[in-house]
Amino acid sequence: MKKIAIMIDGGAGRILAAIPALLKYVRNNRDDDIVVLIGGWDTLLFGIPELQNITYSSDVKGVFENKMKDRDIVISPEPYRVPNYYNQKISLSEAFDELINSTTDHSDLETLYMVLDKREEKTAAEFIKKVKEVKKKKKTIVIQPFGRSADNISGDIIDTSSRSIEPEVYVALIKKLSTKYNLIFFGERNIAVEEEYTAKNETDLRGWASIIDAADYFIGCDSVGQHMARAFNIPGTIIIGSTFPINTSYPDFFNIIENESIEKEYSPLRICGFDSHLADRLNDRCMEFTPKEVDAMYKNIVKDIEKKVK
């Protein structure tokens, strides 16, 4: 029996994308002693039988002495350094699979999923019910316009990685969508804008996963919300900026919108810092859309909602 540690680094979206590869590894190595260390997002794996009891936060006191020190092998996958990934041939989940399971055969890689408990489901259902009572529309959409890199700089919301929806585009879009649907803003309070058009909630990531699961549709950018929507098979539209859909989203499941007038540069994050910075500069305008393009975006989203949500 080997003692294995798998250490997953990065944001919550990366953790969710790693779930299929982790499950595959655990199921293929049942005789080994396996622990999974995650930097603060371990709660996202709660409820998954094969993973809940072997997953630990790396920021808990004593985890090194009690769980890491006696390991024979430590696997530290970095999907951004996989050639098939940075050449836009495979997804984030597939890159984790290639590194964790040492394979390029992803045919047996299942779709990521999360497991909620009854309290989480009930709390989310009650919140959605209240939103419907106030907004008085039939269908409810969770929208996450801003990703982790977005920041409020002197009153302006700026994402130097160009993954977030531009605030002006977001406002124009929600003004249109709010005439037909209940909208729930998923994000931090300090980067909320035009609050009269959307409902708000203060909760943790599991709470947001529950709300997305209880909603009818999801609209987002390259951030954690889209991974949650995919985990619960919630249809949605993902507006992709500087990144590439095959890498960061689920183009075989979601409706994808990109600014086709701008040719994007790949940003080699976690490989070449300066080249990544230069790519971000070239991609700086890729989330900007004209009023005519926003109108087309709105019509595109409505068409997708009416097709997928009955």
Secondary structure as a PSIPRED ss2 file (coil, helix, strand):
# PSIPRED VFORMAT (PSIPRED V4.0)

   1 M C   1.000  0.000  0.000
   2 K C   1.000  0.000  0.000
   3 K E   0.000  0.000  1.000
   4 I E   0.000  0.000  1.000
   5 A E   0.000  0.000  1.000
   6 I E   0.000  0.000  1.000
   7 M E   0.000  0.000  1.000
   8 I E   0.000  0.000  1.000
   9 D C   1.000  0.000  0.000
  10 G C   1.000  0.000  0.000
  11 G C   1.000  0.000  0.000
  12 A H   0.000  1.000  0.000
  13 G H   0.000  1.000  0.000
  14 R H   0.000  1.000  0.000
  15 I H   0.000  1.000  0.000
  16 L H   0.000  1.000  0.000
  17 A H   0.000  1.000  0.000
  18 A H   0.000  1.000  0.000
  19 I H   0.000  1.000  0.000
  20 P H   0.000  1.000  0.000
  21 A H   0.000  1.000  0.000
  22 L H   0.000  1.000  0.000
  23 L H   0.000  1.000  0.000
  24 K H   0.000  1.000  0.000
  25 Y H   0.000  1.000  0.000
  26 V H   0.000  1.000  0.000
  27 R H   0.000  1.000  0.000
  28 N H   0.000  1.000  0.000
  29 N C   1.000  0.000  0.000
  30 R C   1.000  0.000  0.000
  31 D C   1.000  0.000  0.000
  32 D C   1.000  0.000  0.000
  33 D E   0.000  0.000  1.000
  34 I E   0.000  0.000  1.000
  35 V E   0.000  0.000  1.000
  36 V E   0.000  0.000  1.000
  37 L E   0.000  0.000  1.000
  38 I E   0.000  0.000  1.000
  39 G C   1.000  0.000  0.000
  40 G C   1.000  0.000  0.000
  41 W C   1.000  0.000  0.000
  42 D H   0.000  1.000  0.000
  43 T H   0.000  1.000  0.000
  44 L H   0.000  1.000  0.000
  45 L H   0.000  1.000  0.000
  46 F C   1.000  0.000  0.000
  47 G C   1.000  0.000  0.000
  48 I C   1.000  0.000  0.000
  49 P H   0.000  1.000  0.000
  50 E H   0.000  1.000  0.000
  51 L H   0.000  1.000  0.000
  52 Q H   0.000  1.000  0.000
  53 N C   1.000  0.000  0.000
  54 I C   1.000  0.000  0.000
  55 T E   0.000  0.000  1.000
  56 Y E   0.000  0.000  1.000
  57 S E   0.000  0.000  1.000
  58 S C   1.000  0.000  0.000
  59 D C   1.000  0.000  0.000
  60 V C   1.000  0.000  0.000
  61 K C   1.000  0.000  0.000
  62 G C   1.000  0.000  0.000
  63 V H   0.000  1.000  0.000
  64 F H   0.000  1.000  0.000
  65 E H   0.000  1.000  0.000
  66 N H   0.000  1.000  0.000
  67 K H   0.000  1.000  0.000
  68 M H   0.000  1.000  0.000
  69 K C   1.000  0.000  0.000
  70 D C   1.000  0.000  0.000
  71 R C   1.000  0.000  0.000
  72 D C   1.000  0.000  0.000
  73 I E   0.000  0.000  1.000
  74 V E   0.000  0.000  1.000
  75 I E   0.000  0.000  1.000
  76 S C   1.000  0.000  0.000
  77 P C   1.000  0.000  0.000
  78 E C   1.000  0.000  0.000
  79 P H   0.000  1.000  0.000
  80 Y H   0.000  1.000  0.000
  81 R H   0.000  1.000  0.000
  82 V C   1.000  0.000  0.000
  83 P H   0.000  1.000  0.000
  84 N H   0.000  1.000  0.000
  85 Y H   0.000  1.000  0.000
  86 Y H   0.000  1.000  0.000
  87 N C   1.000  0.000  0.000
  88 Q C   1.000  0.000  0.000
  89 K C   1.000  0.000  0.000
  90 I C   1.000  0.000  0.000
  91 S C   1.000  0.000  0.000
  92 L H   0.000  1.000  0.000
  93 S H   0.000  1.000  0.000
  94 E H   0.000  1.000  0.000
  95 A H   0.000  1.000  0.000
  96 F H   0.000  1.000  0.000
  97 D H   0.000  1.000  0.000
  98 E H   0.000  1.000  0.000
  99 L H   0.000  1.000  0.000
 100 I H   0.000  1.000  0.000
 101 N C   1.000  0.000  0.000
 102 S C   1.000  0.000  0.000
 103 T C   1.000  0.000  0.000
 104 T C   1.000  0.000  0.000
 105 D C   1.000  0.000  0.000
 106 H C   1.000  0.000  0.000
 107 S C   1.000  0.000  0.000
 108 D C   1.000  0.000  0.000
 109 L C   1.000  0.000  0.000
 110 E C   1.000  0.000  0.000
 111 T C   1.000  0.000  0.000
 112 L C   1.000  0.000  0.000
 113 Y C   1.000  0.000  0.000
 114 M C   1.000  0.000  0.000
 115 V C   1.000  0.000  0.000
 116 L C   1.000  0.000  0.000
 117 D C   1.000  0.000  0.000
 118 K H   0.000  1.000  0.000
 119 R H   0.000  1.000  0.000
 120 E H   0.000  1.000  0.000
 121 E H   0.000  1.000  0.000
 122 K H   0.000  1.000  0.000
 123 T H   0.000  1.000  0.000
 124 A H   0.000  1.000  0.000
 125 A H   0.000  1.000  0.000
 126 E H   0.000  1.000  0.000
 127 F H   0.000  1.000  0.000
 128 I H   0.000  1.000  0.000
 129 K H   0.000  1.000  0.000
 130 K H   0.000  1.000  0.000
 131 V H   0.000  1.000  0.000
 132 K H   0.000  1.000  0.000
 133 E H   0.000  1.000  0.000
 134 V H   0.000  1.000  0.000
 135 K H   0.000  1.000  0.000
 136 K C   1.000  0.000  0.000
 137 K C   1.000  0.000  0.000
 138 K C   1.000  0.000  0.000
 139 K C   1.000  0.000  0.000
 140 T E   0.000  0.000  1.000
 141 I E   0.000  0.000  1.000
 142 V E   0.000  0.000  1.000
 143 I E   0.000  0.000  1.000
 144 Q E   0.000  0.000  1.000
 145 P C   1.000  0.000  0.000
 146 F C   1.000  0.000  0.000
 147 G C   1.000  0.000  0.000
 148 R C   1.000  0.000  0.000
 149 S C   1.000  0.000  0.000
 150 A E   0.000  0.000  1.000
 151 D E   0.000  0.000  1.000
 152 N E   0.000  0.000  1.000
 153 I E   0.000  0.000  1.000
 154 S C   1.000  0.000  0.000
 155 G C   1.000  0.000  0.000
 156 D E   0.000  0.000  1.000
 157 I E   0.000  0.000  1.000
 158 I E   0.000  0.000  1.000
 159 D E   0.000  0.000  1.000
 160 T C   1.000  0.000  0.000
 161 S C   1.000  0.000  0.000
 162 S C   1.000  0.000  0.000
 163 R C   1.000  0.000  0.000
 164 S C   1.000  0.000  0.000
 165 I C   1.000  0.000  0.000
 166 E C   1.000  0.000  0.000
 167 P H   0.000  1.000  0.000
 168 E H   0.000  1.000  0.000
 169 V H   0.000  1.000  0.000
 170 Y H   0.000  1.000  0.000
 171 V H   0.000  1.000  0.000
 172 A H   0.000  1.000  0.000
 173 L H   0.000  1.000  0.000
 174 I H   0.000  1.000  0.000
 175 K H   0.000  1.000  0.000
 176 K H   0.000  1.000  0.000
 177 L H   0.000  1.000  0.000
 178 S C   1.000  0.000  0.000
 179 T C   1.000  0.000  0.000
 180 K C   1.000  0.000  0.000
 181 Y C   1.000  0.000  0.000
 182 N E   0.000  0.000  1.000
 183 L E   0.000  0.000  1.000
 184 I E   0.000  0.000  1.000
 185 F E   0.000  0.000  1.000
 186 F C   1.000  0.000  0.000
 187 G C   1.000  0.000  0.000
 188 E C   1.000  0.000  0.000
 189 R H   0.000  1.000  0.000
 190 N H   0.000  1.000  0.000
 191 I H   0.000  1.000  0.000
 192 A C   1.000  0.000  0.000
 193 V C   1.000  0.000  0.000
 194 E C   1.000  0.000  0.000
 195 E H   0.000  1.000  0.000
 196 E H   0.000  1.000  0.000
 197 Y H   0.000  1.000  0.000
 198 T C   1.000  0.000  0.000
 199 A E   0.000  0.000  1.000
 200 K C   1.000  0.000  0.000
 201 N C   1.000  0.000  0.000
 202 E C   1.000  0.000  0.000
 203 T C   1.000  0.000  0.000
 204 D C   1.000  0.000  0.000
 205 L H   0.000  1.000  0.000
 206 R H   0.000  1.000  0.000
 207 G H   0.000  1.000  0.000
 208 W H   0.000  1.000  0.000
 209 A H   0.000  1.000  0.000
 210 S H   0.000  1.000  0.000
 211 I H   0.000  1.000  0.000
 212 I H   0.000  1.000  0.000
 213 D H   0.000  1.000  0.000
 214 A H   0.000  1.000  0.000
 215 A C   1.000  0.000  0.000
 216 D C   1.000  0.000  0.000
 217 Y E   0.000  0.000  1.000
 218 F E   0.000  0.000  1.000
 219 I E   0.000  0.000  1.000
 220 G E   0.000  0.000  1.000
 221 C C   1.000  0.000  0.000
 222 D C   1.000  0.000  0.000
 223 S C   1.000  0.000  0.000
 224 V H   0.000  1.000  0.000
 225 G H   0.000  1.000  0.000
 226 Q H   0.000  1.000  0.000
 227 H H   0.000  1.000  0.000
 228 M H   0.000  1.000  0.000
 229 A H   0.000  1.000  0.000
 230 R H   0.000  1.000  0.000
 231 A H   0.000  1.000  0.000
 232 F C   1.000  0.000  0.000
 233 N C   1.000  0.000  0.000
 234 I C   1.000  0.000  0.000
 235 P C   1.000  0.000  0.000
 236 G E   0.000  0.000  1.000
 237 T E   0.000  0.000  1.000
 238 I E   0.000  0.000  1.000
 239 I E   0.000  0.000  1.000
 240 I E   0.000  0.000  1.000
 241 G C   1.000  0.000  0.000
 242 S C   1.000  0.000  0.000
 243 T C   1.000  0.000  0.000
 244 F C   1.000  0.000  0.000
 245 P H   0.000  1.000  0.000
 246 I H   0.000  1.000  0.000
 247 N H   0.000  1.000  0.000
 248 T H   0.000  1.000  0.000
 249 S C   1.000  0.000  0.000
 250 Y C   1.000  0.000  0.000
 251 P C   1.000  0.000  0.000
 252 D C   1.000  0.000  0.000
 253 F C   1.000  0.000  0.000
 254 F C   1.000  0.000  0.000
 255 N E   0.000  0.000  1.000
 256 I E   0.000  0.000  1.000
 257 I E   0.000  0.000  1.000
 258 E E   0.000  0.000  1.000
 259 N C   1.000  0.000  0.000
 260 E C   1.000  0.000  0.000
 261 S C   1.000  0.000  0.000
 262 I C   1.000  0.000  0.000
 263 E C   1.000  0.000  0.000
 264 K C   1.000  0.000  0.000
 265 E C   1.000  0.000  0.000
 266 Y C   1.000  0.000  0.000
 267 S C   1.000  0.000  0.000
 268 P C   1.000  0.000  0.000
 269 L C   1.000  0.000  0.000
 270 R C   1.000  0.000  0.000
 271 I C   1.000  0.000  0.000
 272 C C   1.000  0.000  0.000
 273 G H   0.000  1.000  0.000
 274 F H   0.000  1.000  0.000
 275 D H   0.000  1.000  0.000
 276 S H   0.000  1.000  0.000
 277 H H   0.000  1.000  0.000
 278 L H   0.000  1.000  0.000
 279 A H   0.000  1.000  0.000
 280 D H   0.000  1.000  0.000
 281 R H   0.000  1.000  0.000
 282 L H   0.000  1.000  0.000
 283 N C   1.000  0.000  0.000
 284 D C   1.000  0.000  0.000
 285 R C   1.000  0.000  0.000
 286 C C   1.000  0.000  0.000
 287 M C   1.000  0.000  0.000
 288 E C   1.000  0.000  0.000
 289 F C   1.000  0.000  0.000
 290 T C   1.000  0.000  0.000
 291 P H   0.000  1.000  0.000
 292 K H   0.000  1.000  0.000
 293 E H   0.000  1.000  0.000
 294 V H   0.000  1.000  0.000
 295 D H   0.000  1.000  0.000
 296 A H   0.000  1.000  0.000
 297 M H   0.000  1.000  0.000
 298 Y H   0.000  1.000  0.000
 299 K H   0.000  1.000  0.000
 300 N H   0.000  1.000  0.000
 301 I H   0.000  1.000  0.000
 302 V H   0.000  1.000  0.000
 303 K H   0.000  1.000  0.000
 304 D H   0.000  1.000  0.000
 305 I H   0.000  1.000  0.000
 306 E H   0.000  1.000  0.000
 307 K H   0.000  1.000  0.000
 308 K H   0.000  1.000  0.000
 309 V C   1.000  0.000  0.000
 310 K C   1.000  0.000  0.000
